[in-house]
Amino acid sequence: MPQRLTMALALVLAISCGGDRKANEPATAPLEVHPSTATVAPKGSQQFTLSPSTVQVAWSVAETGGGSVTQTGMYTAPGLSGVFHVVATSTTNSTASAQAVVTVESGVVISAVSPVNAFACEPVQLAATVTGTSDTVVLWSVPAACGTITAAGVFTSARGTGTCGVTAQAHADLGKLASITVNVAPEHVLSVAVLPASVTLVPGGALAFAANVTTACGTFPAGQ
């Protein structure tokens, strides 16, 4: 066989064998965080590990306020309940990552009475109950456009009608919330005053009267 043909065949075989070895090489193992799920108490800790352990990664928590994690995989939960994600990302390939799901659970439960009916601008007492802890304090909040609420849960709507959403939050676990729907009906009319209250007219004289209506929301010209 000619020498050139022999060398060409040898080169083809070498390339072919090299290609076969490359095709048969095992794929890089995907990253995995262990354990993949965990349940901890607020401010509790959980150690996470990476597989394969030879990969260099940066550890992080996906959610702002979802706790913290050291670069050795030690996670510390926030002081509230919720579901958060601990992420390990390769330092040499940002597209390679893995995560674990962490459920932070305190055992605190908050429940509230809903819906509640109210009249515009008239105070109404709302009720919420916290169990599972000795700290039964409820923190109340409501959008400013809806009205105001006291620390004791007394809600007073703004003038107008419609539906307002009030939030009750457990002081013992800020991740535990309850919603209360308040249906606001038109304000009660407390009194009507005709203006002017008295007048003297000459025969054939004319005068336009007006009226003011007083409600819990204030005093307004009639019709407004």
N, C-alpha and C positions, 0 to 999 in steps of 0.2 A: 504494500500500500504506500502511496507517495507520502513523504514526510509532512507536507503541508496539510493534506487531508487528515492525517493522523492527529496533528495538533489541533485542527479545527474540531474534530470529533471530541477530543479530550476537553476542549474549552466548553463545548456544548454540554457535555456530561457534568462538568464541574458546576456550570451555572444551574443546570437542572437539579443537581443534588443539593446545591445551596438553597435553591428556591423551595425544595421539598422540606428541608430542615426548618426554614423560616416559617413555612405554612404549618408545620407540625409543632412549632414552639407553643407552649401553653400561654394563654392570654393572661394579662396582668390581672390579679385578683382585685375585685371591687372593694372599695373601702366599706367597712362596717363598724358601727359604734355599738359597744356592748355595755350594759344591756340596751336593747333597742327601745324599751319602754320602762318607765319607772314612776312610782308614786311616792312622794315625800311630803312631810308636813311643812307649813310655812317656816322659813329660815332653816330648814333641815338641809342635809348634805347627801350627795350621791357621787360615788366615784365611777367615772366612765373610762373605758379603754377602747383602743382602736385595733382593728384587724385589717390588714397585716400590721404588726407592731413596728415594722421597719420604716414605714412611711412617716415623713415629717409633716405634721399638720399644725394648723392654728385653730384653737378652740374658741367658740363664741356662742352667745345666746341670741337667737334670731329676733326675739321681741324686746323692745325697749322696756326696761322695768321688769323683765322676766327673770331676774336673778343674775348671777355671775358664775364664771367658770375659769379655773386656772389653766395654764398651759400644760398641766399634767392631767387635765380632765376631771378635776374635782369641782363639782357643781354645788352652788349654794343657792337655795330657793329664796324668792322674795317673801315678804311678810304677808302675802295675800294669796288666795286660791286662784287657780287658773291652769291653762294648758300652755306649755312653753316648749321650745325646741332647742336642744343643744346640738351645735353643728361643728363638725371637724372638716376643715378644708385643707387640701394639700398645699404646702408652701411652694411647690414647684409646678403645680398645675391647678389653677384656680377653678377649673371645670370639674375637678375630681373632689367630691365631698360626700359626706354621710351625716345622718342626724339621728338623734334619739328624741322621743316624745316624753316629756315630763309632765305628770299631773300633780299639781300642788293642791293638797286638800287638807283643810283644817277641821272639818266636821261641823263648822258653824252653819246654821240654817237661818234664813230670814224669810218671813212670810208677811203678807200685807192684805188688808181688806180692800177689794177693788171689784167693780167701780164704785165711785162715790158721787152723789148728786149735790150740787151747791148752787146758790144764787150769786150773781155777780157782786163782788165787793163785800160779801158777807163771809165772816170767818167760819170754817168748818174743821172739826178735829179729825185728823187722819190717824190710822192705827197700823202699826207694824210690830212684829214680835221676833226677837232673836233668841234662838236656842242653841245648845251645844257649847255654851261658854258661860262663864260668870259675868262677862262684860256684855250686858244687854242694851247698851246705848245704841240709838239709831241716829244716823246723820241724814238730814233731809236736804233735798235740793229741788229746784224747779226753774225752768227758763224764765228770765226776767219778763219776757213778753206775756207770760201767763199770769204772773202775780208774785206773791211772796209767801214764805213759810217760816215759821219760828222753829227754834231748836226743839220745842215740844211737839212739833207736828201740826200746828194750827195753820191751815192754808187759807189765804185770802186772794181771790182772783182779781185780775184787772177788770176794768169795765169792758163789757162785751159778752158774747156767748160763744160756745164751742166746747172743744175737748182739750184738757190740759193733762200732760204727763208729769207726774211727780215721782221722784226717785228716793227710795229708802235704802240706805247703805249701812251694813253692819260695821260698827266701830271696831269690833274685834277682828274682822277680816274684811278689808276694803274691797276684796274681790267678790263679795256676796251682796247682790243687789235685789231689790224687789221694786216693781213698777206699780203705780196706782193711777188709774184713769179717773179724772174728775170731769164730770159732765156739768158745764156751767150754764145755768138758765138765766134769762133776762133779770135785771135787778128789780127788787120790789120798789114800788112808788110809795114814799112815806108821806108826802104832802104836795099840794099844788097851790101856788100863790098867783093871783091875778094882779097884774101891774098896769096902771096904778091901782092901789087898793081902794081909793076913793077919788072922786073927781066932780067938779061942778061945771056944767055946760050951760051955755045960753041956749034959748030955744033955737032949734035948727042946727046947733053945733054938732061937730063930729069928733070922735077920738078913737084912735086905734088902741086896743088893749093887747097886752101880751101876757104870757103865763110862764112861770118858772116851775120846774118839777124838781123835787128833792128826793134823792134816793140814797142808798148806802154809799154810792159812788160819788155823791156830791150834788150840787144844784146846777141845773142846766135849763136853757130855754126849752120850752115844750117842743117836742118833735126832734130834738137832737139826742 
